[in-house]
Every structure is written in structure tokens, then in C-alpha cells.
Amino acid sequence: MAIFIDRNSKVIVQGMTGIEGMKHTRRMLAAGTDVVGGVNPRKAGTSVTVEGRTVPVFGSVKEAMAATDADVTVVFVPPPFVRAAVDEASDAGIDVAVVITEGVPVHDTVAFRARAASSGTRLIGPNCPGLISPGQSNAGIIPADITTAGRIGLVSKSGTLTYQLMYELRDIGFSTAVGIGGDPVIGTTHIDCLRAFEQDPDTDLIVMIGEIGGDAEERAAAYIAEHISKPVVGYVAGFTAPEGKTMGHAGAIVSGSSGTALAKQQALEAAGVAVGRTPSAAARLVRERLA
């Protein structure tokens, strides 16, 4: 089992023929992902050969879905064009849209998030590394060779910390790891992933990585206290971040006492979550709880 993507997922890539799209399409195919097509209106009817496989290019998401039964799209297009790309995918009825692009205007995200929700499309991102169910499917830019399949579920705002925890716990392995992105407005949230992992019979423990800024982690803590029966281990990035300074992600900014790492740690611990002060400490807590 896994959440959101599995071995049956059929993936298309919007922007596949660009430099980044092609590079990561190659990596996804090498990881065993069933990439069934790309989308580029200017190159419709052509094809590319990647990892020994010929992948057709379609003029629209609707055409790609009709020809391939695709149910997942990964978006590698420049920020000004992300809204149109996601709207196109949502209108076509795609199940999951993974937006890798960084620097998407927040007002665009607000608009296409609402449109995706009304269409029943699960939006992941923007500004995220995507998600991976090791040994089954990899939709995005997460390296496939740093971990193994197992029974840990991971949800994280940070791509880099996603990779670190996956590597540190590679001997145990993961059911699915989801990078939800660090923008102020995103699609799938910590709570969405927590709910899905709670319902997944092959996830035994959940790792949740948060960071300074906003109140997403506090809201997740309240949800955990009420709805999650599985053990949860947390890590919050930014214990040493100076007040008022944006740290990496657009949403990672602390104002006064709001959104501090300490406040998030306290909220999570009050909900029964074991919180590590470093990624390695969080990994040790996982091992202790699975022992």
C-alpha cells in the first residue's frame, strides 16, 4: 500500500521537453515510474526517447489522458505559466497534480488551488519535491536511490530534510514520502497526509517535518491529538532562525512569538508527538518507537 501514488499510477509530465522536465523524466523512468506521456502544445505529435523508452508528446492534458489513462501529472513549467498548466490539468479531471515549480505568485496558487479542489484534483505543491512510494512510483524530483520501501510515512515542508530523513532511515524504509512544499499557500497539507497515512494499513509510523512560520504545525498537532492513533515523530526546522527573517521558503518567517520552532515543538509534544531537535535526533526517535 501507499498514499496518493502507487505502482498503478500513470504519470504525464507538463513541460517534459524542457531541460528540467527532461532530466527528471529520465530519473522518474529509471526509478520504475510509469511515465506515459508529456505535454507541450508546440511539440504535439512528436516523441522523445528516454531511458530506452519512447514517450509521446501530446498537445494537452486532456489528449494525454484520453490516450494513456494518465492519472498523475508533474508540472515543470516556469512560474508565469503554472496557473494555466494546473487549471488545464484540473479541468481535464486528473487525479493528482504535482507542482514542482518555485516562485509561483501566491495569488495564482490561491486561484488554481480552489479550481483543483472543485474539480476533485489533489494538488501537491507548489515549490515542492513531489512524492515517492519507493519501488512503486516517483512523481517529482526526490532521488529514488536514497531509501527503500518500508512502513514509515513521511510528510515534509522541506525537500532537503525529506531526503535526509529518508536516507537516515533507509534500512527501515518508507511507504510514501510526500514533500508538500514551503510556500505560504499550498495544496495538500500536513493534515491531509496524516489522514491518509492513518488509513494506510502498511504505514506503521508517521514522520512529520515542519518549519518556522505560520501555524500549519499547530493545526496538525490538534488533528493528531484527535484523530491519529499511530505513533508520530516530528522535527521542526528553524530553532536558531533570527526573528523577522525569511529562511529559505517564502512561508518560513517568524514574527514575534508566532510561528517559532519552540511554539510548534510544544504544540506537537502536547499532542503526544516525539519531537527531535535535529533530523538525526528525529531518526533516533523513530528507531526507538519501532524497536
Backbone as CSV, one residue per row, in Angstrom:
resi,resn,N_x,N_y,N_z,CA_x,CA_y,CA_z,C_x,C_y,C_z
1,MET,0.838,-1.191,0.000,0.000,0.000,0.000,0.881,1.253,0.000
2,ALA,0.279,2.371,-0.336,0.950,3.659,-0.356,-0.148,4.717,-0.400
3,ILE,0.215,5.986,-0.301,-0.797,7.035,-0.427,-0.522,7.872,-1.674
4,PHE,-1.581,8.230,-2.347,-1.613,9.149,-3.486,-1.039,8.578,-4.784
5,ILE,0.096,7.853,-4.732,0.629,7.199,-5.924,1.087,5.791,-5.561
6,ASP,1.002,4.881,-6.543,1.487,3.520,-6.343,1.929,2.947,-7.684
7,ARG,2.157,1.651,-7.736,2.696,1.031,-8.955,1.730,1.117,-10.136
8,ASN,0.471,1.407,-9.864,-0.514,1.508,-10.939,-0.648,2.924,-11.487
9,SER,0.025,3.888,-10.889,-0.079,5.281,-11.329,0.528,5.466,-12.719
10,LYS,-0.199,6.185,-13.562,0.282,6.525,-14.898,0.552,8.028,-14.927
11,VAL,1.791,8.396,-15.164,2.251,9.764,-14.975,2.502,10.460,-16.314
12,ILE,2.034,11.700,-16.423,2.432,12.561,-17.531,3.219,13.734,-16.969
13,VAL,3.994,14.380,-17.825,4.842,15.490,-17.390,4.542,16.708,-18.249
14,GLN,3.992,17.742,-17.627,3.773,19.005,-18.324,5.087,19.780,-18.302
15,GLY,5.622,20.056,-19.487,6.941,20.661,-19.585,8.033,19.623,-19.705
16,MET,7.687,18.421,-20.150,8.662,17.338,-20.219,9.826,17.650,-21.143
17,THR,9.584,18.383,-22.220,10.625,18.606,-23.221,11.606,19.713,-22.832
18,GLY,11.360,20.398,-21.699,12.322,21.380,-21.214,13.500,20.703,-20.534
19,ILE,14.499,21.478,-20.180,15.721,20.916,-19.585,15.416,20.189,-18.283
20,GLU,14.735,20.866,-17.360,14.437,20.246,-16.072,13.433,19.112,-16.227
21,GLY,12.416,19.344,-17.043,11.421,18.304,-17.251,12.028,17.033,-17.807
22,MET,12.925,17.177,-18.766,13.547,16.000,-19.374,14.478,15.295,-18.383
23,LYS,15.239,16.074,-17.635,16.170,15.480,-16.666,15.426,14.629,-15.646
24,HIS,14.334,15.164,-15.128,13.632,14.438,-14.076,12.684,13.382,-14.631
25,THR,12.259,13.536,-15.864,11.532,12.439,-16.509,12.450,11.231,-16.618
26,ARG,13.694,11.469,-16.973,14.671,10.378,-17.062,14.837,9.698,-15.702
27,ARG,14.915,10.490,-14.654,15.081,9.925,-13.312,13.838,9.162,-12.864
28,MET,12.674,9.697,-13.191,11.436,9.006,-12.818,11.336,7.661,-13.525
29,LEU,11.659,7.639,-14.803,11.620,6.375,-15.542,12.635,5.383,-14.985
30,ALA,13.816,5.863,-14.656,14.845,4.986,-14.099,14.401,4.397,-12.769
31,ALA,13.520,5.107,-12.060,13.018,4.632,-10.775,11.857,3.659,-10.929
32,GLY,11.441,3.428,-12.166,10.356,2.491,-12.400,8.991,3.135,-12.539
33,THR,8.938,4.467,-12.526,7.664,5.173,-12.694,7.118,4.948,-14.100
34,ASP,5.826,4.747,-14.193,5.181,4.547,-15.487,4.852,5.918,-16.091
35,VAL,5.870,6.550,-16.693,5.670,7.832,-17.374,5.132,7.534,-18.769
36,VAL,3.889,7.951,-19.013,3.209,7.553,-20.252,3.133,8.659,-21.281
37,GLY,3.548,9.881,-20.939,3.491,10.956,-21.922,3.965,12.275,-21.370
38,GLY,4.181,13.209,-22.280,4.495,14.579,-21.934,3.478,15.499,-22.576
39,VAL,3.442,16.756,-22.134,2.515,17.736,-22.684,3.286,18.985,-23.086
40,ASN,3.188,19.337,-24.356,3.748,20.577,-24.881,2.997,20.875,-26.173
41,PRO,2.103,21.888,-26.168,1.285,22.164,-27.358,2.107,22.409,-28.623
42,ARG,3.322,22.929,-28.464,4.151,23.235,-29.641,4.848,22.004,-30.208
43,LYS,4.856,20.910,-29.444,5.540,19.704,-29.918,4.609,18.499,-29.962
44,ALA,3.308,18.777,-30.005,2.326,17.698,-30.042,2.560,16.811,-31.261
45,GLY,2.441,15.512,-31.056,2.627,14.556,-32.140,4.043,14.034,-32.265
46,THR,4.967,14.613,-31.527,6.344,14.130,-31.543,6.530,13.140,-30.390
47,SER,7.723,12.655,-30.204,8.028,11.772,-29.089,9.485,11.946,-28.709
48,VAL,9.825,11.510,-27.524,11.208,11.536,-27.064,11.570,10.142,-26.578
49,THR,12.822,9.795,-26.710,13.294,8.505,-26.207,14.103,8.745,-24.947
50,VAL,13.618,8.203,-23.851,14.235,8.410,-22.548,14.384,7.058,-21.868
51,GLU,15.592,6.764,-21.370,15.849,5.505,-20.681,15.387,4.310,-21.521
52,GLY,15.601,4.414,-22.834,15.249,3.321,-23.726,13.769,3.192,-24.009
53,ARG,12.999,4.169,-23.588,11.543,4.129,-23.772,11.091,5.323,-24.594
54,THR,10.221,5.093,-25.560,9.681,6.168,-26.383,8.436,6.724,-25.712
55,VAL,8.490,8.019,-25.379,7.398,8.677,-24.667,6.751,9.703,-25.593
56,PRO,5.457,9.579,-25.884,4.796,10.516,-26.787,4.544,11.870,-26.135
57,VAL,4.496,12.901,-26.967,4.193,14.254,-26.509,2.822,14.651,-27.048
58,PHE,1.966,15.122,-26.150,0.597,15.488,-26.509,0.413,17.001,-26.452
59,GLY,-0.648,17.460,-27.099,-0.911,18.889,-27.134,-1.616,19.422,-25.913
60,SER,-2.245,18.545,-25.135,-2.967,18.970,-23.943,-3.050,17.820,-22.955
61,VAL,-3.366,18.155,-21.720,-3.546,17.126,-20.696,-4.735,16.242,-21.052
62,LYS,-5.797,16.842,-21.570,-6.984,16.075,-21.950,-6.641,15.019,-22.993
63,GLU,-5.854,15.409,-23.995,-5.447,14.454,-25.026,-4.580,13.347,-24.430
64,ALA,-3.673,13.718,-23.558,-2.785,12.731,-22.944,-3.578,11.740,-22.103
65,MET,-4.535,12.219,-21.346,-5.342,11.333,-20.511,-6.190,10.391,-21.365
66,ALA,-6.745,10.917,-22.449,-7.574,10.080,-23.324,-6.757,8.966,-23.964
67,ALA,-5.507,9.255,-24.284,-4.673,8.274,-24.990,-3.979,7.298,-24.057
68,THR,-3.751,7.693,-22.802,-2.896,6.887,-21.925,-3.542,6.473,-20.608
69,ASP,-4.716,7.021,-20.290,-5.351,6.804,-18.980,-4.502,7.355,-17.843
70,ALA,-3.732,8.403,-18.108,-2.908,9.022,-17.069,-3.779,9.522,-15.922
71,ASP,-3.264,9.390,-14.692,-3.989,9.900,-13.533,-3.142,10.813,-12.651
72,VAL,-1.878,11.015,-13.029,-0.979,11.898,-12.279,-0.243,12.787,-13.278
73,THR,-0.132,14.075,-12.960,0.702,14.960,-13.768,1.744,15.637,-12.891
74,VAL,2.947,15.785,-13.422,4.017,16.513,-12.739,4.300,17.756,-13.566
75,VAL,4.246,18.919,-12.918,4.311,20.195,-13.629,5.703,20.799,-13.516
76,PHE,6.394,20.887,-14.655,7.707,21.528,-14.756,7.597,22.675,-15.759
77,VAL,6.897,23.734,-15.399,6.788,24.892,-16.280,7.184,26.142,-15.510
78,PRO,7.622,27.221,-16.193,8.033,28.444,-15.498,6.874,29.052,-14.700
79,PRO,7.197,29.812,-13.651,6.163,30.359,-12.760,5.003,31.072,-13.453
80,PRO,5.250,31.909,-14.486,4.106,32.620,-15.079,3.077,31.704,-15.733
81,PHE,3.458,30.461,-16.027,2.570,29.565,-16.759,1.999,28.438,-15.898
82,VAL,2.342,28.439,-14.610,1.885,27.355,-13.741,0.370,27.372,-13.581
83,ARG,-0.205,28.537,-13.392,-1.654,28.596,-13.187,-2.399,27.984,-14.366
84,ALA,-2.019,28.338,-15.569,-2.694,27.793,-16.744,-2.493,26.280,-16.835
85,ALA,-1.289,25.815,-16.487,-1.000,24.383,-16.568,-1.829,23.588,-15.566
86,VAL,-1.925,24.093,-14.336,-2.685,23.374,-13.316,-4.183,23.446,-13.614
87,ASP,-4.641,24.604,-14.061,-6.055,24.722,-14.429,-6.407,23.735,-15.542
88,GLU,-5.515,23.600,-16.520,-5.749,22.660,-17.610,-5.853,21.226,-17.085
89,ALA,-4.947,20.865,-16.175,-4.962,19.521,-15.615,-6.221,19.280,-14.782
90,SER,-6.604,20.269,-13.983,-7.806,20.128,-13.158,-9.046,20.005,-14.025
91,ASP,-9.147,20.839,-15.044,-10.312,20.812,-15.928,-10.412,19.483,-16.672
92,ALA,-9.268,18.843,-16.904,-9.257,17.545,-17.583,-9.632,16.406,-16.633
93,GLY,-9.654,16.688,-15.332,-10.049,15.687,-14.355,-8.935,14.788,-13.864
94,ILE,-7.683,15.254,-13.938,-6.561,14.448,-13.440,-6.722,14.230,-11.930
95,ASP,-6.292,13.084,-11.443,-6.448,12.789,-10.013,-5.465,13.562,-9.147
96,VAL,-4.191,13.613,-9.582,-3.130,14.231,-8.774,-2.303,15.150,-9.655
97,ALA,-2.087,16.382,-9.193,-1.216,17.339,-9.886,-0.097,17.744,-8.946
98,VAL,1.140,17.462,-9.342,2.313,17.738,-8.525,3.051,18.920,-9.143
99,VAL,3.113,20.039,-8.428,3.716,21.258,-8.965,5.093,21.462,-8.340
100,ILE,6.117,21.243,-9.138,7.494,21.358,-8.662,7.970,22.811,-8.640
101,THR,7.458,23.621,-9.525,7.965,24.976,-9.775,8.028,25.832,-8.512
102,GLU,9.143,26.544,-8.374,9.345,27.516,-7.297,9.045,28.908,-7.810
103,GLY,8.627,29.814,-6.909,8.406,31.208,-7.288,7.059,31.480,-7.924
104,VAL,6.078,30.615,-7.692,4.739,30.824,-8.227,4.057,31.940,-7.426
105,PRO,3.488,32.947,-8.078,2.805,34.019,-7.340,1.698,33.447,-6.456
106,VAL,1.622,33.945,-5.220,0.664,33.405,-4.262,-0.768,33.562,-4.767
107,HIS,-1.084,34.685,-5.413,-2.463,34.857,-5.876,-2.802,33.852,-6.973
108,ASP,-1.805,33.407,-7.724,-2.047,32.348,-8.704,-2.332,31.029,-7.996
109,THR,-1.543,30.729,-6.957,-1.752,29.485,-6.220,-3.134,29.449,-5.594
110,VAL,-3.558,30.561,-5.004,-4.898,30.614,-4.406,-5.955,30.257,-5.443
111,ALA,-5.788,30.793,-6.653,-6.780,30.559,-7.709,-6.767,29.115,-8.187
112,PHE,-5.582,28.580,-8.507,-5.602,27.216,-9.053,-5.820,26.164,-7.968
113,ARG,-5.517,26.485,-6.719,-5.848,25.549,-5.650,-7.363,25.393,-5.527
114,ALA,-8.078,26.517,-5.579,-9.537,26.460,-5.488,-10.135,25.710,-6.674
115,ARG,-9.589,25.943,-7.852,-10.107,25.272,-9.052,-9.825,23.773,-8.989
116,ALA,-8.652,23.395,-8.504,-8.322,21.983,-8.368,-9.261,21.310,-7.374
117,ALA,-9.522,21.978,-6.256,-10.408,21.408,-5.243,-11.805,21.180,-5.800
118,SER,-12.299,22.138,-6.585,-13.644,21.995,-7.140,-13.720,20.895,-8.189
119,SER,-12.560,20.564,-8.791,-12.517,19.509,-9.808,-12.191,18.143,-9.224
120,GLY,-11.870,18.091,-7.945,-11.506,16.828,-7.324,-10.073,16.414,-7.568
121,THR,-9.239,17.356,-8.001,-7.820,17.074,-8.239,-7.016,17.333,-6.967
122,ARG,-6.218,16.341,-6.559,-5.327,16.548,-5.420,-4.119,17.338,-5.890
123,LEU,-3.921,18.518,-5.325,-2.793,19.374,-5.653,-1.689,19.185,-4.624
124,ILE,-0.481,18.919,-5.076,0.684,18.824,-4.207,1.679,19.890,-4.639
125,GLY,2.072,20.758,-3.717,2.909,21.896,-4.034,2.077,23.162,-4.049
126,PRO,2.629,24.213,-4.678,3.867,24.275,-5.475,5.122,24.363,-4.609
127,ASN,6.264,24.519,-5.311,7.567,24.636,-4.662,7.813,23.428,-3.777
128,CYS,7.694,22.250,-4.383,7.852,21.021,-3.611,8.688,20.016,-4.405
129,PRO,9.217,18.977,-3.730,9.983,17.952,-4.441,9.122,16.819,-4.987
130,GLY,7.817,16.867,-4.701,6.934,15.807,-5.163,6.773,14.714,-4.129
131,LEU,6.510,13.498,-4.603,6.275,12.386,-3.691,6.773,11.098,-4.313
132,ILE,7.069,10.140,-3.439,7.608,8.861,-3.885,7.058,7.745,-3.003
133,SER,6.617,6.682,-3.646,6.331,5.419,-2.973,7.427,4.475,-3.440
134,PRO,8.494,4.302,-2.651,9.682,3.581,-3.117,9.350,2.192,-3.679
135,GLY,9.962,1.917,-4.838,9.737,0.652,-5.505,8.452,0.599,-6.305
136,GLN,7.668,1.684,-6.247,6.386,1.699,-6.955,6.309,2.854,-7.957
137,SER,6.410,4.080,-7.459,6.280,5.237,-8.342,6.944,6.442,-7.696
138,ASN,7.448,7.332,-8.552,8.155,8.523,-8.102,7.714,9.684,-8.978
139,ALA,6.954,10.623,-8.412,6.429,11.750,-9.180,7.060,13.032,-8.662
140,GLY,8.144,13.465,-9.308,8.823,14.677,-8.875,10.326,14.543,-8.967
141,ILE,11.020,15.126,-8.003,12.483,15.210,-8.072,13.176,14.515,-6.898
142,ILE,12.444,13.759,-6.090,13.062,13.055,-4.965,13.971,11.952,-5.504
143,PRO,15.231,11.894,-5.089,16.110,10.818,-5.551,15.556,9.457,-5.142
144,ALA,15.517,8.536,-6.077,14.904,7.232,-5.812,15.861,6.247,-5.155
145,ASP,17.160,6.570,-5.167,18.148,5.589,-4.709,18.660,5.858,-3.298
146,ILE,17.982,6.722,-2.544,18.460,7.060,-1.206,17.731,6.293,-0.124
147,THR,16.729,5.510,-0.491,15.954,4.816,0.532,15.387,3.536,-0.027
148,THR,14.568,2.870,0.767,13.943,1.615,0.363,12.463,1.654,0.727
149,ALA,11.739,0.660,0.251,10.333,0.520,0.631,10.244,0.009,2.062
150,GLY,9.283,0.526,2.796,9.113,0.119,4.181,7.795,0.594,4.733
151,ARG,7.751,0.843,6.040,6.475,1.098,6.695,6.427,2.435,7.431
152,ILE,7.292,3.373,7.034,7.249,4.727,7.579,6.568,5.635,6.559
153,GLY,5.661,6.476,7.026,5.093,7.521,6.182,5.735,8.843,6.534
154,LEU,6.081,9.629,5.533,6.775,10.904,5.770,6.047,12.035,5.067
155,VAL,5.788,13.118,5.790,5.250,14.346,5.202,6.140,15.489,5.642
156,SER,6.538,16.325,4.683,7.553,17.339,4.982,7.344,18.599,4.163
157,LYS,7.607,19.745,4.791,7.641,21.013,4.065,8.944,21.184,3.277
158,SER,10.006,20.552,3.750,11.342,20.788,3.196,11.800,19.628,2.327
159,GLY,12.231,19.934,1.114,12.765,18.897,0.251,14.059,18.319,0.789
160,THR,14.983,19.174,1.191,16.278,18.713,1.672,16.141,17.824,2.904
161,LEU,15.276,18.221,3.832,15.088,17.416,5.034,14.339,16.121,4.729
162,THR,13.499,16.147,3.714,12.879,14.904,3.242,13.960,13.910,2.857
163,TYR,14.915,14.376,2.066,15.988,13.489,1.609,16.818,12.970,2.789
164,GLN,17.118,13.873,3.731,17.967,13.461,4.846,17.308,12.379,5.691
165,LEU,16.023,12.572,6.024,15.340,11.568,6.848,15.162,10.263,6.082
166,MET,14.893,10.342,4.795,14.762,9.121,4.005,16.078,8.348,4.001
167,TYR,17.187,9.068,3.899,18.491,8.406,3.874,18.841,7.819,5.243
168,GLU,18.593,8.593,6.298,18.953,8.117,7.635,18.144,6.880,8.034
169,LEU,16.946,6.755,7.486,16.077,5.635,7.848,15.902,4.657,6.690
170,ARG,16.891,4.628,5.795,16.783,3.801,4.593,16.725,2.313,4.900
171,ASP,17.297,1.904,6.028,17.271,0.477,6.371,15.887,0.028,6.826
172,ILE,15.062,0.973,7.258,13.686,0.660,7.654,12.741,0.848,6.474
173,GLY,12.883,1.971,5.782,12.144,2.212,4.551,10.810,2.914,4.737
174,PHE,10.228,3.318,3.610,9.057,4.193,3.610,7.936,3.637,2.732
175,SER,6.712,3.830,3.198,5.551,3.518,2.371,5.396,4.599,1.311
176,THR,5.328,5.848,1.757,5.306,7.004,0.865,5.955,8.182,1.580
177,ALA,6.689,8.998,0.834,7.203,10.262,1.345,6.623,11.380,0.493
178,VAL,6.025,12.378,1.142,5.370,13.471,0.442,6.023,14.793,0.828
179,GLY,6.552,15.512,-0.157,7.046,16.858,0.071,5.947,17.838,-0.298
180,ILE,5.355,18.498,0.695,4.177,19.321,0.434,4.524,20.743,0.016
181,GLY,5.794,21.142,0.173,6.192,22.478,-0.249,6.171,23.477,0.889
182,GLY,6.936,24.559,0.710,7.091,25.537,1.779,6.536,26.907,1.478
183,ASP,5.685,27.036,0.454,5.081,28.336,0.161,3.993,28.667,1.185
184,PRO,3.626,29.951,1.301,2.572,30.325,2.253,1.230,29.659,1.944
185,VAL,0.967,29.394,0.660,-0.262,28.713,0.251,0.127,27.475,-0.542
186,ILE,-0.362,26.314,-0.105,-0.077,25.056,-0.791,-1.365,24.258,-0.931
187,GLY,-1.281,23.182,-1.707,-2.442,22.325,-1.883,-2.582,21.349,-0.740
188,THR,-1.992,20.178,-0.862,-2.048,19.149,0.171,-1.265,19.598,1.405
189,THR,-1.843,19.382,2.573,-1.260,19.854,3.828,-0.757,18.688,4.684
190,HIS,-0.113,19.044,5.788,0.262,18.021,6.768,-0.953,17.183,7.157
191,ILE,-2.060,17.838,7.444,-3.251,17.134,7.911,-3.767,16.166,6.858
192,ASP,-3.762,16.563,5.598,-4.193,15.664,4.523,-3.362,14.387,4.515
193,CYS,-2.064,14.548,4.662,-1.170,13.382,4.648,-1.322,12.549,5.908
194,LEU,-1.457,13.200,7.042,-1.668,12.470,8.291,-2.917,11.595,8.193
195,ARG,-3.986,12.167,7.657,-5.232,11.412,7.498,-5.022,10.199,6.597
196,ALA,-4.319,10.392,5.490,-4.086,9.298,4.551,-3.192,8.220,5.152
197,PHE,-2.147,8.621,5.860,-1.263,7.632,6.491,-1.993,6.860,7.591
198,GLU,-2.857,7.532,8.327,-3.627,6.847,9.363,-4.488,5.734,8.758
199,GLN,-4.983,5.959,7.560,-5.858,4.984,6.902,-5.091,3.921,6.125
200,ASP,-3.782,4.114,5.943,-2.979,3.169,5.160,-2.522,2.015,6.050
201,PRO,-2.969,0.786,5.767,-2.606,-0.336,6.643,-1.126,-0.688,6.622
202,ASP,-0.383,-0.217,5.635,1.031,-0.546,5.546,1.945,0.571,6.028
203,THR,1.368,1.570,6.691,2.164,2.605,7.364,2.026,2.404,8.865
204,ASP,3.159,2.156,9.527,3.141,1.879,10.967,3.468,3.103,11.807
205,LEU,4.224,4.037,11.246,4.662,5.229,11.980,4.747,6.379,11.001
206,ILE,4.457,7.579,11.489,4.465,8.778,10.642,5.545,9.741,11.116
207,VAL,6.319,10.245,10.160,7.285,11.304,10.449,6.758,12.592,9.827
208,MET,6.702,13.654,10.616,6.212,14.943,10.142,7.294,15.993,10.311
209,ILE,7.703,16.597,9.218,8.726,17.646,9.249,8.062,18.989,8.965
210,GLY,8.245,19.904,9.889,7.719,21.251,9.715,8.839,22.267,9.763
211,GLU,8.455,23.527,9.814,9.447,24.593,9.894,8.792,25.833,10.468
212,ILE,9.602,26.820,10.789,9.100,28.066,11.355,8.141,28.751,10.390
213,GLY,7.297,29.614,10.957,6.364,30.390,10.155,4.993,29.753,10.076
214,GLY,3.948,30.593,10.155,2.594,30.097,10.035,2.170,29.242,11.214
215,ASP,1.018,28.578,11.061,0.506,27.753,12.153,0.127,26.354,11.682
216,ALA,0.680,25.924,10.539,0.313,24.615,9.994,0.643,23.488,10.959
217,GLU,1.775,23.586,11.615,2.177,22.527,12.534,1.291,22.496,13.780
218,GLU,0.896,23.660,14.265,-0.010,23.698,15.400,-1.365,23.086,15.040
219,ARG,-1.852,23.385,13.849,-3.116,22.785,13.416,-2.964,21.275,13.244
220,ALA,-1.813,20.855,12.733,-1.557,19.423,12.598,-1.520,18.755,13.974
221,ALA,-0.928,19.432,14.943,-0.869,18.877,16.296,-2.267,18.656,16.863
222,ALA,-3.149,19.623,16.654,-4.527,19.473,17.131,-5.219,18.301,16.440
223,TYR,-4.935,18.114,15.152,-5.531,16.990,14.423,-4.988,15.662,14.934
224,ILE,-3.690,15.610,15.178,-3.074,14.382,15.691,-3.711,13.980,17.018
225,ALA,-3.896,14.950,17.893,-4.465,14.659,19.209,-5.853,14.045,19.111
226,GLU,-6.611,14.446,18.100,-7.999,13.990,17.977,-8.164,12.756,17.101
227,HIS,-7.290,12.582,16.098,-7.604,11.619,15.044,-6.531,10.579,14.733
228,ILE,-5.303,10.742,15.218,-4.227,9.839,14.815,-3.902,8.864,15.942
229,SER,-3.971,7.586,15.601,-3.660,6.558,16.595,-2.243,6.015,16.439
230,LYS,-1.642,6.209,15.283,-0.292,5.698,15.038,0.738,6.631,15.669
231,PRO,1.908,6.102,16.017,2.955,6.982,16.573,3.424,7.996,15.538
232,VAL,3.680,9.194,16.006,4.165,10.274,15.134,5.441,10.842,15.727
233,VAL,6.452,11.001,14.882,7.703,11.647,15.265,7.835,12.924,14.443
234,GLY,8.235,14.007,15.108,8.309,15.290,14.422,9.680,15.923,14.464
235,TYR,9.898,16.828,13.526,11.065,17.708,13.552,10.624,19.049,13.008
236,VAL,11.059,20.126,13.641,10.725,21.480,13.196,12.016,22.216,12.888
237,ALA,12.195,22.629,11.653,13.402,23.349,11.254,13.301,24.815,11.649
238,GLY,14.383,25.359,12.197,14.428,26.790,12.453,14.557,27.205,13.902
239,PHE,15.085,26.332,14.766,15.231,26.702,16.176,16.174,27.890,16.367
240,THR,17.119,28.062,15.462,18.092,29.155,15.618,17.836,30.303,14.654
241,ALA,16.691,30.311,13.979,16.400,31.358,12.987,16.162,32.700,13.674
242,PRO,16.749,33.778,13.156,16.514,35.107,13.734,15.107,35.604,13.418
243,GLU,14.528,36.318,14.362,13.165,36.832,14.198,13.075,37.775,13.008
244,GLY,11.978,37.631,12.232,11.696,38.554,11.141,12.444,38.285,9.857
245,LYS,13.219,37.202,9.788,13.998,36.916,8.587,13.435,35.685,7.882
246,THR,13.166,35.813,6.586,12.706,34.672,5.810,13.847,33.684,5.640
247,MET,13.571,32.426,5.919,14.606,31.397,5.867,14.260,30.375,4.787
248,GLY,14.804,30.559,3.600,14.622,29.579,2.539,13.253,29.651,1.899
249,HIS,12.237,29.120,2.541,10.904,29.106,1.983,10.191,30.427,2.210
250,ALA,9.310,30.776,1.307,8.572,32.026,1.419,7.684,32.052,2.658
251,GLY,7.272,30.865,3.120,6.407,30.820,4.295,7.152,30.730,5.601
252,ALA,8.484,30.602,5.541,9.270,30.391,6.755,9.762,31.719,7.313
253,ILE,8.880,32.424,7.986,9.244,33.689,8.599,8.521,33.805,9.937
254,VAL,9.250,34.247,10.957,8.708,34.349,12.302,8.469,35.816,12.630
255,SER,7.316,36.098,13.199,7.001,37.447,13.646,6.628,37.382,15.117
256,GLY,7.459,37.975,15.979,7.221,37.913,17.406,7.290,36.479,17.893
257,SER,6.307,36.064,18.716,6.299,34.704,19.232,5.499,33.758,18.350
258,SER,4.920,34.289,17.275,4.081,33.459,16.415,4.923,32.670,15.434
259,GLY,4.667,31.390,15.345,5.325,30.570,14.333,6.728,30.139,14.677
260,THR,7.154,30.253,15.929,8.511,29.850,16.279,8.614,28.330,16.354
261,ALA,9.836,27.850,16.208,10.064,26.409,16.294,9.690,25.882,17.674
262,LEU,10.010,26.653,18.705,9.703,26.223,20.063,8.196,26.090,20.266
263,ALA,7.439,27.065,19.788,5.983,27.006,19.935,5.413,25.790,19.222
264,LYS,5.956,25.491,18.062,5.494,24.317,17.314,5.877,23.029,18.033
265,GLN,7.098,22.983,18.556,7.525,21.804,19.304,6.598,21.566,20.494
266,GLN,6.282,22.622,21.224,5.431,22.477,22.400,4.037,21.989,22.020
267,ALA,3.497,22.500,20.922,2.174,22.069,20.481,2.186,20.600,20.078
268,LEU,3.224,20.181,19.373,3.320,18.791,18.938,3.508,17.852,20.125
269,GLU,4.377,18.230,21.048,4.612,17.375,22.219,3.362,17.266,23.079
270,ALA,2.579,18.332,23.141,1.334,18.286,23.905,0.341,17.308,23.286
271,ALA,0.504,17.069,21.973,-0.371,16.124,21.274,0.191,14.703,21.275
272,GLY,1.310,14.500,21.989,1.891,13.175,22.077,2.923,12.859,21.016
273,VAL,3.347,13.871,20.257,4.355,13.674,19.212,5.748,13.796,19.825
274,ALA,6.614,12.847,19.536,8.012,12.948,19.959,8.753,13.828,18.971
275,VAL,9.366,14.895,19.432,9.998,15.876,18.545,11.504,15.865,18.742
276,GLY,12.245,15.676,17.652,13.689,15.759,17.690,14.158,17.171,17.426
277,ARG,15.238,17.584,18.092,15.762,18.932,17.873,16.644,19.004,16.636
278,THR,17.040,17.842,16.111,17.798,17.771,14.863,17.214,16.628,14.038
279,PRO,17.475,16.592,12.728,16.994,15.465,11.918,17.508,14.120,12.433
280,SER,18.771,14.072,12.838,19.317,12.815,13.346,18.633,12.385,14.635
281,ALA,18.299,13.363,15.488,17.580,13.039,16.719,16.188,12.503,16.400
282,ALA,15.546,13.074,15.388,14.239,12.569,14.972,14.347,11.139,14.456
283,ALA,15.415,10.860,13.709,15.622,9.494,13.200,15.809,8.515,14.365
284,ARG,16.533,8.934,15.398,16.718,8.059,16.564,15.390,7.785,17.262
285,LEU,14.538,8.804,17.333,13.226,8.616,17.950,12.382,7.621,17.156
286,VAL,12.481,7.670,15.835,11.773,6.701,15.008,12.220,5.286,15.345
287,ARG,13.525,5.094,15.415,14.057,3.759,15.712,13.585,3.271,17.082
288,GLU,13.564,4.159,18.054,13.133,3.771,19.392,11.686,3.309,19.390
289,ARG,10.837,4.016,18.635,9.425,3.694,18.644,9.080,2.482,17.794
290,LEU,9.950,2.129,16.894,9.732,0.932,16.084,10.428,-0.288,16.650
291,ALA,11.271,-0.082,17.653,12.039,-1.197,18.213,11.105,-2.229,18.844
